Amino acid sequence: MSAGHDHTPAAFNRAFAIGIALNVAFVAVEAFYGWRVNSLALLADAGHNLSDVVGLVLAWGGALAGKLRPDARHTYGWKRGTILAAFANALLLLVAMGALAWEAIGRLSTPEPIQGLTIMAVAGVGIVVNTATALLFMRGRESDLNIRGAFLHMAADALVSAGVVVAGGLALWFGWNWLDPVVSLLIAVVVVVGTWSLFRQSLHLLFDGVPEAIDLVAVKAYLETLPGVDRVHDLHVWAMGTSEVALTAHLVMPSSYPDDAFFALASRQLHDRFEIEHSTLQVVKVPITIPCGGLCSPSPPGSAVPPPATDDDP
């Protein structure tokens, strides 16, 4: 028996539209002044902002895809698009920071004079723009990995802009032109460290890994406390999208077959305790599938499950 709940995250269409518009305008301004005053930090920040625009577009596309209705060819809909968008967002940010670090290392050997006042002014605007955009996504960053990707992109950009302000100020007051590439390099390291978790989690979910918030052992233990359940077999938990989790399991119940109230209670408890929105439970007297390892219980001796065929079998 299956149970499902529509837990689509709150719409962030306005946040995406505002964030994209603000950042496109700022990229144009920052790139122009970065080219004019020959500041690597400003040009790098402009490139990072451009990657953020692409990242916001990806995240928005993933969010919209996740709301498409299921059909005969995509019975779960397109919710996996939000995971793919989060992964692409993290990958894009890592590539952008790698390019920034490479350019900064090259510039260290030959630091060039920069106009600190102009750099500080432009980067100061960037702090305001990026912080405001990040705040638009703060509400959904804990419950949706895709929204978290958008938030991290913009928060990282605010950090980059703050570093550029510091570099511009010190270059202006002390003539430390070498600080421009040094600050760029340090910012790249900080952003990569902050982005690694997003990259790792989204990659994990792309391969149907159990979401980090789900304790699979606890889920199995709960199912085994249900009345009449001898043990749990063939348990699987995976993310349908960045905010929805699904479960399938065989409940081995040799002595009885439960009624609808049993399934309703189990589905409700799985939702309330573990935030599993879509649960499918099948009752069997003996396990009917080949053991899959992990938390999937092995078949008992004499069960109906035949061993896998080999080339030596007649």
C-alpha positions in Angstrom: 0.0 0.0 0.0 1.3 3.5 -0.8 0.8 6.8 0.7 1.9 10.2 -0.7 1.9 13.8 0.5 2.5 16.9 -1.6 5.2 18.7 0.2 6.4 21.0 -2.6 8.5 23.8 -1.1 7.2 27.3 -1.2 7.5 29.0 -4.5 10.7 31.0 -4.9 9.9 32.4 -8.4 10.0 36.0 -7.3 13.3 35.4 -5.4 14.9 33.9 -8.5 13.7 36.6 -10.8 14.9 39.4 -8.5 18.2 37.7 -7.8 18.9 37.2 -11.5 18.0 40.7 -12.4 20.2 42.3 -9.7 23.2 40.1 -10.5 23.0 40.6 -14.2 23.1 44.4 -13.7 25.9 44.2 -11.2 28.0 41.9 -13.4 28.0 44.5 -16.2 29.0 47.3 -13.8 31.7 45.3 -12.0 33.2 43.9 -15.2 33.4 47.4 -16.7 35.2 48.9 -13.7 37.4 45.8 -13.3 38.6 46.2 -16.9 39.0 49.9 -16.5 41.2 49.8 -13.4 42.9 46.5 -14.2 41.8 44.8 -11.0 42.0 41.0 -11.0 39.8 40.9 -7.8 37.1 42.9 -9.5 37.2 40.9 -12.7 37.2 37.6 -10.8 34.3 38.8 -8.7 32.4 39.7 -11.9 33.1 36.3 -13.3 32.0 34.7 -10.1 28.8 36.8 -10.2 28.2 35.7 -13.8 28.5 32.0 -12.6 26.0 32.9 -9.9 23.5 34.1 -12.5 23.9 30.8 -14.4 23.6 29.0 -11.0 20.4 30.8 -10.2 19.0 30.0 -13.6 19.9 26.3 -13.1 18.3 26.3 -9.6 15.2 28.0 -10.9 14.9 25.6 -13.7 15.3 22.7 -11.3 12.6 24.1 -9.0 10.2 24.5 -11.9 11.0 21.0 -13.3 10.3 19.6 -9.8 6.7 20.9 -10.0 5.8 19.3 -13.3 3.0 16.8 -13.0 3.9 13.0 -13.3 2.9 11.3 -16.5 2.9 7.8 -18.1 6.6 8.1 -18.9 7.8 9.9 -15.7 5.6 8.5 -13.0 7.5 10.4 -10.3 7.5 13.6 -12.3 10.7 15.6 -12.7 11.6 16.1 -9.0 15.1 14.7 -9.6 15.7 17.9 -11.6 16.2 19.8 -8.3 19.0 17.4 -7.3 20.6 17.8 -10.7 20.4 21.6 -10.4 22.0 21.5 -6.9 24.9 19.3 -8.3 25.4 21.6 -11.3 25.4 24.6 -9.0 28.1 23.2 -6.8 30.1 22.0 -9.8 29.9 25.4 -11.4 31.0 27.2 -8.3 34.0 24.8 -7.8 35.1 25.4 -11.4 34.7 29.1 -11.1 36.9 29.1 -7.9 39.5 26.9 -9.6 39.8 29.4 -12.4 40.0 32.3 -9.9 42.8 30.5 -8.0 44.7 29.8 -11.2 44.6 33.4 -12.3 45.5 34.6 -8.8 48.6 32.3 -8.6 49.8 33.6 -12.0 49.3 37.3 -10.9 51.2 36.8 -7.6 54.6 36.8 -9.5 53.8 40.0 -11.3 51.4 42.2 -9.1 50.0 45.2 -10.9 49.0 48.6 -9.6 45.3 48.9 -8.7 42.9 51.8 -7.9 41.9 50.9 -4.4 39.1 53.5 -4.1 37.2 52.4 -7.2 37.6 48.8 -6.2 36.2 49.4 -2.8 33.2 51.3 -4.1 32.3 48.7 -6.7 32.8 45.8 -4.4 30.8 47.6 -1.6 27.8 47.6 -4.0 28.4 43.9 -4.5 28.2 43.2 -0.8 24.7 44.8 -0.8 23.5 43.1 -3.9 24.7 39.6 -3.0 23.6 39.8 0.6 20.2 40.9 -0.4 19.9 38.1 -2.9 21.1 35.5 -0.4 18.5 36.7 2.1 15.8 35.9 -0.5 16.7 32.2 -0.2 17.5 32.0 3.5 14.1 30.7 4.4 14.4 27.5 2.3 18.0 26.7 2.6 17.6 24.1 5.4 14.8 22.0 3.9 15.7 22.1 0.2 19.2 21.3 -1.2 18.5 23.1 -4.4 17.5 26.3 -2.6 20.5 25.8 -0.4 22.7 25.8 -3.5 21.3 29.2 -4.6 21.8 30.6 -1.1 25.4 29.4 -0.9 26.1 30.9 -4.3 25.0 34.3 -3.2 26.5 34.1 0.3 29.8 33.1 -1.3 29.6 36.1 -3.6 29.0 38.5 -0.7 32.1 37.0 0.9 34.2 37.5 -2.3 33.0 41.2 -2.5 33.9 41.8 1.2 37.4 40.4 0.5 37.8 42.7 -2.5 36.9 45.7 -0.3 39.6 44.7 2.1 42.2 44.2 -0.6 41.3 47.6 -2.2 41.5 49.4 1.2 44.9 47.9 2.1 46.3 48.6 -1.4 45.1 52.2 -1.2 46.6 52.8 2.2 49.8 50.8 2.1 50.4 50.3 -1.6 50.2 46.5 -1.2 49.3 45.6 -4.8 50.2 41.9 -4.2 47.2 41.7 -1.8 44.8 41.7 -4.7 45.7 38.2 -6.0 46.4 37.0 -2.4 42.9 37.9 -1.2 41.4 36.3 -4.4 43.2 33.1 -3.7 42.1 33.0 0.0 38.5 33.7 -1.0 38.6 30.8 -3.5 39.8 28.4 -0.8 37.0 29.5 1.6 34.3 29.2 -1.0 35.5 25.7 -2.1 35.5 24.5 1.5 31.9 25.9 2.0 30.7 24.4 -1.3 32.1 20.9 -0.8 29.3 19.8 1.4 26.7 20.8 -1.3 28.7 19.0 -4.0 29.1 15.8 -1.9 25.4 15.7 -0.8 24.0 16.3 -4.3 26.2 13.7 -5.8 25.2 11.3 -3.1 21.5 11.9 -3.9 22.0 11.5 -7.6 23.1 7.9 -6.9 20.0 7.3 -4.8 21.9 7.5 -1.5 19.9 7.7 1.7 19.4 11.4 2.6 21.7 12.5 5.4 18.7 13.5 7.6 17.3 9.9 7.5 18.6 7.4 10.0 18.0 4.1 8.1 18.6 1.9 11.2 16.0 3.9 13.1 13.5 3.5 10.2 14.0 -0.2 10.1 13.7 -0.5 13.9 10.4 1.4 13.8 8.9 -0.8 11.1 9.9 -3.9 13.1 7.9 -2.6 16.1 4.7 -2.6 14.1 2.1 -5.2 15.3 2.6 -8.6 13.7 5.9 -7.7 11.9 8.5 -10.4 12.3 11.2 -8.5 10.4 11.8 -6.0 7.6 13.1 -7.1 4.2 14.2 -5.2 1.0 14.2 -1.7 2.7 15.1 1.2 0.4 15.0 4.9 1.1 16.0 7.5 -1.5 15.4 11.2 -2.4 12.9 11.8 -5.2 14.0 15.5 -5.2 15.8 17.9 -2.8 12.8 18.1 -0.5 10.9 14.8 -0.9 11.9 11.3 0.3 10.5 7.9 -0.7 10.6 4.5 1.0 9.8 0.9 -0.1 9.9 -2.1 2.1 8.7 -5.7 2.5 7.2 -6.4 6.0 7.5 -10.1 6.8 4.3 -11.1 8.7 3.9 -14.9 8.8 0.8 -15.0 10.9 -1.5 -12.2 9.7 -2.4 -9.7 7.0 -3.1 -6.1 8.3 -6.0 -3.9 7.4 -6.0 -0.3 6.0 -5.7 1.2 9.4 -2.3 -0.5 9.8 -0.9 1.0 6.6 -2.4 4.4 7.4 -0.7 4.5 10.8 2.6 3.3 9.4 2.6 5.9 6.6 1.7 8.7 9.0 4.4 7.7 11.5 7.0 7.5 8.8 6.1 11.0 7.7 5.9 12.5 11.2 9.1 10.8 12.6 11.3 10.7 9.6 9.8 13.2 7.1 9.3 10.4 4.5 6.6 11.7 2.2 6.0 8.6 0.0 6.0 5.2 1.6 5.2 1.9 -0.1 4.8 -1.2 2.2 4.3 -4.7 1.0 3.3 -7.5 3.3 4.7 -11.0 2.7 4.7 -14.3 4.7 8.3 -15.0 3.6 10.8 -12.8 1.8 10.2 -12.9 -2.0 13.2 -11.1 -3.3 16.9 -12.0 -3.5 18.9 -10.4 -0.6 20.4 -7.1 -1.5 22.9 -6.7 1.4 23.1 -3.8 3.9 19.9 -3.6 6.0 18.0 -6.0 3.8 17.4 -9.1 5.8 18.6 -12.4 4.4 16.1 -15.0 3.3 15.6 -17.8 5.8 16.5 -21.4 4.9 13.8 -23.0 2.8 12.3 -19.7 1.6 10.7 -19.4 -1.8 13.6 -17.4 -3.1 15.8 -19.5 -5.4 19.5 -18.9 -5.6 20.9 -17.0 -8.6 21.4 -19.1 -11.7 25.0 -20.0 -12.8 26.5 -21.2 -16.0 26.9 -24.6 -14.5 23.2 -25.1 -13.8 21.5 -27.6 -16.1 
